[in-house]
Amino acid sequence: MAINPDSGIRYPSLQPDTPRVLELPTRETAPAPMSALGRWFASGGRLDEPEAVERGYPWYKVVCLTGVDYFSTLAYQPGIALVAAGLLSPIATLVLVVVTLCAALPVYCAVARRSFVGQGSIAMLENLFGGWKSKIFVLILLGFASTDFVITMTLSAADAARHAVANPFLHPYLGNGQFWVTTLLLFILATVFFVGFKEAINLAVALVVPFLALNLFVLGYGLLEILRHPALIEHWRVGLFTTTGETNWTAVFLVSAILFPKLALGLSGFETGVSVMPLVQSSVEDAHRAVPMLRVRNTRKMLALAAGIMSFYLLLSSFVTTILIPPAAYQVGGPAAGRAIAYLAHHMFGSIFGSIYDLSTILSLWFAGASAMAGLINLIPRYLPRFGMAPLWVAYRRPMVALLLLVDLLVTIVFQANVDAQAGAYATCVLVLILSAAIAVTIAFWHE
């Protein structure tokens, strides 16, 4: 994720070993808009005027900005895991956590050391290759990254809408209008960026901390209910072996490993983690070093904390939801589909507490879409103009936001605001970006 240039939070100047600075027409050479609409589009600021970061933030605050994309997947990840894996969900999630801690985390810690200005694995590959090879790799990865960001916006808005229409207080007014609520949320998101997106860090902290606290409360109470009724665990174990037709845990783990790609949405926060590196507080000494090691160390702490928190929540949520939610409820069209933890919150604590949980979830999902929008309007102008593949107006923020809004609406229409239908494409893009980071780090180690 990258931060909007009008947010007051800026990226630093690129270091000599990073990709070339964005080359777009200057204000003097760009054609002046003639119509009133053109003047309004141009007045929203440009994306080719990076400034230095005036101040950094403690890494434990920046982790909330990373987590708003990463942690918000708790809203739909347990439900998607239940549909994909059924009773195998806890075991398949354990495989996901092993990949997170033993593969993705070490890879992105290495990326942080080699792409410390926040450009991530795509910039690493551009530097490692030259000429047409570099351009081909960048364009392919840019396509996957753009798809990742777009579906983050549309899927998050769709799931926020699903939480809204399922809420007992809002359902009489919204009915089954998930598609229209999704569209409205996307329009609100674009409007905010037309005006200017500010105070990203403080807003992220204000949203992520209550969201995690509410999830911990719901899941912790669910775990206590399971411990009070041990027969539930035995019932799950028997059903697990009966469903899979296997007779030992080794075979169950192998079957679960095959399901891992369907759960890859739980890995979605790592590229965001390295992209926000310029916001991590550094030291005076780092300004005189080729590699700002304090910032690198703090970023690695941030990535490790985010991965640890998410791994804990993924394991806890998959276990609790699998045992407490009946299969009929989490199947497509069921009351727990795409909102497994919200279903438990309403079921165990009533509509008032459940509505508080819904509100926190909707806000977190909306902000995840905002983080994706901010990332994409800075990612595309960083590369395409240098390749001669972008019109002049790509330098301006408001036209970019308008274009992305149209793309989001098209994707929403194609998928009919269906969260499950978009999950496969999202998981594919996440896996491709992590694979690209692994390849970049491997080549970097080989060269070094």
C-alpha positions in Angstrom: 0.0 0.0 0.0 1.1 3.5 -0.7 -0.2 6.7 0.8 -2.0 9.4 -1.2 0.4 12.4 -1.9 -2.2 14.8 -0.5 -2.3 12.9 2.9 0.6 14.7 4.5 2.4 11.4 4.6 5.0 11.3 1.9 7.5 8.9 0.4 11.1 9.8 0.5 13.3 10.4 -2.5 14.4 7.2 -4.2 17.9 5.9 -3.5 20.4 5.4 -6.3 19.9 1.7 -6.4 16.2 1.9 -6.8 14.2 2.2 -10.0 14.3 5.6 -11.8 12.2 8.4 -10.6 8.8 8.7 -12.2 9.1 10.7 -15.4 5.9 12.5 -16.3 5.3 15.8 -18.0 5.8 18.9 -15.8 3.1 21.4 -15.2 4.5 23.6 -17.9 4.6 20.9 -20.6 1.3 19.2 -19.8 -1.7 20.6 -21.8 -3.9 22.9 -19.8 -7.4 21.6 -19.3 -10.0 23.8 -21.0 -13.4 22.6 -19.6 -14.7 23.2 -16.1 -14.6 19.4 -15.5 -11.0 19.3 -16.8 -10.0 22.1 -14.4 -11.6 20.2 -11.5 -9.8 17.0 -12.3 -6.5 18.8 -12.6 -7.0 20.7 -9.3 -6.9 17.6 -7.2 -3.1 17.3 -7.2 -0.5 15.4 -9.1 1.0 12.0 -8.4 4.5 12.9 -9.7 5.5 15.3 -7.0 6.9 13.1 -4.2 8.2 14.8 -1.1 10.3 13.6 1.8 8.7 12.2 4.9 8.6 14.9 7.5 8.3 12.6 10.4 8.2 8.9 11.0 5.9 6.9 13.2 6.6 4.2 15.7 6.6 0.8 14.0 3.9 -0.5 16.4 1.6 2.2 15.0 2.5 1.6 11.4 1.6 -2.1 11.9 -2.0 -0.9 12.2 -1.8 0.6 8.7 -0.4 -2.8 7.4 -3.0 -4.6 9.5 -6.0 -2.7 8.1 -5.6 -4.8 4.9 -4.2 -7.9 6.7 -6.4 -8.2 9.8 -9.6 -7.1 8.0 -9.6 -10.5 6.2 -10.8 -12.0 9.5 -14.2 -10.6 8.4 -14.5 -13.2 5.6 -11.5 -15.6 5.8 -13.0 -18.0 8.3 -16.2 -18.2 6.2 -14.3 -18.8 3.0 -12.2 -21.4 4.8 -15.3 -23.2 5.9 -16.7 -23.3 2.4 -13.4 -24.5 0.9 -12.3 -27.0 3.6 -15.3 -27.7 5.8 -14.3 -29.7 8.8 -10.7 -29.6 7.5 -10.6 -25.8 8.0 -8.5 -25.8 11.2 -5.9 -28.2 9.7 -5.8 -26.3 6.4 -5.4 -23.0 8.3 -2.5 -24.5 10.3 -0.8 -25.2 7.0 -1.4 -21.6 6.0 0.1 -20.4 9.3 3.2 -22.5 8.7 3.7 -21.0 5.3 3.1 -17.5 6.8 5.8 -17.9 9.5 8.3 -20.1 7.8 8.1 -18.8 4.2 6.4 -15.5 3.6 7.7 -13.7 6.7 11.4 -14.5 6.1 11.0 -13.6 2.4 9.6 -10.2 3.1 12.1 -9.5 5.9 14.7 -9.9 3.1 12.7 -7.6 0.8 12.7 -5.0 3.5 16.5 -5.0 3.5 16.7 -4.5 -0.2 13.7 -2.3 -1.0 13.7 0.0 1.9 12.0 3.0 0.1 8.7 1.1 0.0 8.7 -0.2 -3.6 8.6 -3.9 -2.7 9.4 -7.0 -4.7 8.3 -5.5 -8.1 11.0 -2.8 -7.9 13.5 -5.5 -6.8 12.9 -7.5 -9.9 13.1 -4.4 -12.1 16.6 -3.7 -10.6 17.8 -7.3 -10.9 16.9 -7.6 -14.6 17.7 -5.2 -17.4 16.1 -4.0 -20.7 13.1 -5.8 -22.0 13.3 -8.6 -19.4 12.8 -6.0 -16.7 9.8 -4.5 -18.4 8.1 -7.8 -19.1 8.5 -8.9 -15.4 7.3 -5.5 -14.2 4.2 -5.5 -16.5 3.2 -9.0 -15.6 3.5 -8.4 -11.8 1.9 -5.0 -12.2 -1.1 -6.7 -13.7 -1.4 -9.1 -10.7 -0.7 -6.3 -8.2 -3.4 -4.1 -9.8 -5.9 -7.0 -9.8 -5.0 -7.6 -6.1 -5.7 -4.0 -5.2 -8.9 -3.8 -7.3 -10.4 -6.9 -5.8 -9.3 -5.8 -2.3 -11.6 -2.8 -2.9 -14.5 -4.7 -4.4 -14.3 -7.7 -2.2 -14.0 -5.6 1.0 -16.9 -3.4 0.0 -19.0 -6.5 -0.9 -18.3 -8.1 2.5 -19.0 -4.9 4.3 -22.3 -4.8 2.5 -23.0 -8.4 3.4 -22.5 -7.5 7.1 -24.8 -4.5 6.7 -27.7 -6.3 5.0 -27.5 -9.2 7.5 -27.7 -6.9 10.5 -31.1 -7.3 12.1 -31.5 -3.5 12.6 -30.5 -2.6 9.0 -32.1 -5.5 7.1 -35.6 -4.0 7.2 -34.2 -1.0 5.3 -31.6 -2.6 3.1 -33.4 -5.9 2.4 -31.3 -8.0 0.0 -29.6 -5.0 -1.6 -26.0 -6.2 -1.1 -25.1 -5.1 -4.7 -26.4 -1.6 -4.2 -24.8 -1.2 -0.8 -21.5 -2.3 -2.3 -21.9 0.2 -5.1 -22.6 3.0 -2.5 -19.6 2.1 -0.5 -17.4 2.3 -3.6 -18.8 5.7 -4.5 -18.1 6.9 -0.9 -14.6 5.6 -1.2 -14.0 7.4 -4.4 -15.5 10.6 -3.0 -13.1 10.6 -0.1 -10.2 10.3 -2.5 -11.5 13.1 -4.7 -11.5 15.4 -1.6 -8.2 14.1 -0.2 -7.4 11.1 2.1 -5.7 12.3 5.3 -4.6 11.0 8.8 -4.1 7.5 7.6 -2.0 6.3 10.6 -4.3 7.6 13.3 -7.4 6.4 11.6 -5.9 2.9 11.1 -5.0 2.7 14.9 -8.6 3.8 15.8 -10.1 1.1 13.6 -7.7 -1.9 13.9 -7.4 -1.9 17.7 -11.2 -2.1 18.5 -11.6 -4.6 15.6 -9.0 -7.0 17.0 -10.4 -6.6 20.6 -13.9 -7.4 19.5 -12.7 -10.5 17.6 -10.7 -11.6 20.6 -13.7 -11.3 22.9 -16.0 -13.2 20.6 -13.5 -16.0 19.7 -12.3 -16.2 23.3 -15.8 -16.7 24.6 -16.4 -19.3 21.8 -13.3 -21.2 22.9 -14.5 -21.3 26.5 -17.9 -22.7 25.3 -16.0 -25.5 23.5 -13.8 -26.3 26.5 -17.0 -26.5 28.6 -18.4 -29.1 26.2 -15.6 -31.4 25.2 -18.0 -33.6 23.3 -18.0 -30.9 20.6 -14.3 -31.6 19.9 -14.9 -35.3 19.7 -17.8 -34.8 17.4 -15.5 -32.7 15.1 -12.8 -35.3 15.2 -15.1 -38.2 14.3 -16.7 -36.1 11.5 -13.2 -35.1 10.2 -12.1 -38.7 9.6 -15.6 -39.7 8.3 -15.7 -36.9 5.8 -12.2 -37.3 4.5 -12.3 -41.1 4.5 -8.8 -41.1 6.0 -7.7 -43.0 9.1 -4.7 -41.1 10.3 -3.6 -37.5 10.9 -0.8 -37.6 8.3 -3.3 -38.2 5.5 -5.5 -35.5 6.9 -2.6 -33.0 6.8 -1.8 -34.0 3.2 -5.4 -33.4 2.1 -5.4 -30.1 4.0 -2.2 -29.0 2.3 -3.9 -29.4 -1.1 -6.5 -26.9 0.0 -3.9 -24.3 1.0 -4.2 -22.1 -2.2 -8.0 -21.6 -1.5 -7.1 -20.1 1.9 -4.3 -17.8 0.6 -6.3 -14.7 1.3 -4.8 -14.9 4.8 -1.4 -13.9 3.4 -2.6 -10.6 1.9 -0.7 -8.2 4.1 3.0 -8.7 3.4 3.4 -6.6 0.2 1.5 -3.8 2.1 4.0 -4.2 5.0 7.0 -3.4 2.9 5.3 -0.6 1.0 4.7 1.4 4.1 8.4 1.3 5.2 9.0 5.0 4.6 6.5 5.8 7.4 8.5 3.7 9.9 10.5 5.9 12.4 14.2 5.9 11.7 17.2 7.6 13.3 19.6 10.5 12.4 22.3 8.0 11.7 20.2 6.3 9.1 20.1 9.4 7.0 23.9 9.0 6.4 23.8 5.3 5.6 23.3 3.6 2.3 20.8 1.2 4.0 18.8 2.6 6.9 19.3 -0.3 9.2 17.2 1.0 12.1 14.2 1.4 9.8 14.9 -2.1 8.4 15.0 -3.6 11.8 11.8 -1.8 12.9 10.0 -2.9 9.7 11.0 -6.5 10.4 9.6 -6.2 13.9 6.4 -4.8 12.3 6.1 -7.7 9.9 6.8 -10.3 12.6 4.2 -8.7 14.9 1.6 -8.6 12.1 2.3 -12.2 11.1 2.2 -13.4 14.7 -1.1 -11.6 15.5 -2.8 -12.8 12.3 -1.5 -16.4 12.7 -3.0 -16.5 16.2 -6.4 -15.1 15.0 -6.5 -17.4 12.0 -6.0 -20.5 14.1 -8.4 -19.5 16.8 -11.1 -18.4 14.4 -10.9 -21.5 12.2 -11.1 -23.8 15.2 -14.0 -21.9 16.9 -16.1 -21.4 13.8 -15.6 -24.9 12.5 -16.8 -26.4 15.8 -19.6 -24.0 16.8 -21.2 -23.2 13.4 -23.3 -25.9 11.8 -22.5 -26.7 8.1 -25.9 -25.5 6.9 -25.2 -22.0 8.3 -21.9 -21.4 6.6 -22.7 -22.8 3.1 -23.3 -20.3 0.3 -26.5 -18.4 1.0 -26.4 -19.4 4.7 -26.6 -16.8 7.6 -22.9 -17.3 8.4 -21.6 -17.3 4.8 -18.8 -14.7 4.6 -19.4 -13.5 8.1 -18.7 -16.4 10.4 -17.4 -14.4 13.4 -20.2 -11.9 13.1 -22.7 -14.8 13.1 -21.2 -16.0 16.4 -21.2 -12.5 17.8 -25.0 -12.2 17.1 -25.7 -15.7 18.2 -23.8 -15.6 21.5 -24.3 -12.0 22.6 -27.4 -10.7 20.9 -28.2 -8.1 18.3 -26.8 -5.0 20.1 -23.3 -6.4 20.7 -23.5 -8.1 17.2 -24.3 -4.7 15.7 -21.3 -3.1 17.4 -19.2 -5.9 15.9 -20.8 -5.3 12.5 -20.0 -1.6 12.6 -16.4 -2.2 13.5 -16.1 -4.8 10.8 -17.7 -2.6 8.1 -15.4 0.3 9.0 -12.3 -1.9 8.9 -13.3 -3.4 5.5 -14.0 0.0 4.1 -10.5 1.3 5.2 -8.9 -1.8 3.7 -10.4 -0.7 0.4 -9.1 2.8 1.0 -5.6 1.4 1.6 -5.9 -0.4 -1.7 -7.1 2.7 -3.6 -4.2 4.7 -2.2 -1.7 2.0 -3.2 -3.0 1.7 -6.7 -3.1 5.4 -7.6 0.6 5.5 -6.7 1.6 2.2 -8.2 0.4 2.7 -11.8 2.0 6.1 -12.4 5.3 4.8 -10.9 5.8 2.5 -13.9 3.6 2.9 -16.9 4.6 6.5 -17.9 8.3 5.4 -18.0 7.4 2.6 -20.3 5.5 5.0 -22.6 2.2 3.2 -21.8 0.1 5.9 -20.1 -1.7 9.1 -21.2 -0.8 12.5 -19.8 -3.7 12.6 -17.4 -2.3 9.7 -15.4 -0.2 12.3 -13.6 -3.3 13.6 -11.9 -5.0 12.0 -8.9 -8.7 12.7 -9.6 -8.7 11.2 -13.1 -7.0 8.1 -11.7 -9.6 7.8 -8.9 -12.4 8.1 -11.4 -10.9 5.4 -13.6 -10.5 3.1 -10.7 -14.1 3.7 -9.6 -15.3 2.7 -13.0 -13.1 -0.5 -12.9 -14.4 -1.3 -9.4 -18.0 -0.9 -10.6 -17.4 -3.1 -13.6 -15.9 -5.9 -11.4 -18.8 -5.5 -8.9 -21.3 -5.9 -11.8 -19.4 -9.0 -13.2 -19.3 -10.7 -9.9 -22.6 -9.3 -8.6 -20.9 -8.2 -5.4 -20.3 -11.9 -4.5 -17.5 -12.3 -2.0 -16.9 -16.0 -2.6 -16.8 -15.5 -6.4 -14.0 -13.0 -6.1 -12.0 -15.0 -3.5 -10.2 -17.3 -6.1 -8.9 -14.4 -8.1 -7.8 -12.5 -5.0 -6.0 -15.6 -3.6 -4.2 -16.2 -7.0 -2.9 -12.6 -7.0 -1.7 -12.8 -3.5 0.2 -16.1 -4.2 1.8 -14.6 -7.4 3.1 -11.5 -5.5 4.5 -13.7 -2.8 6.1 -16.0 -5.4 7.6 -12.9 -7.1 9.1 -11.7 -3.8 10.6 -15.2 -3.2 12.1 -15.2 -6.7 13.5 -11.7 -6.2 15.0 -12.5 -2.9 16.5 -15.8 -4.2 18.2 -13.9 -7.2 19.4 -11.2 -4.8 21.0 -13.8 -2.5 22.6 -15.5 -5.5 24.1 -12.2 -6.8 25.3 -11.3 -3.3 
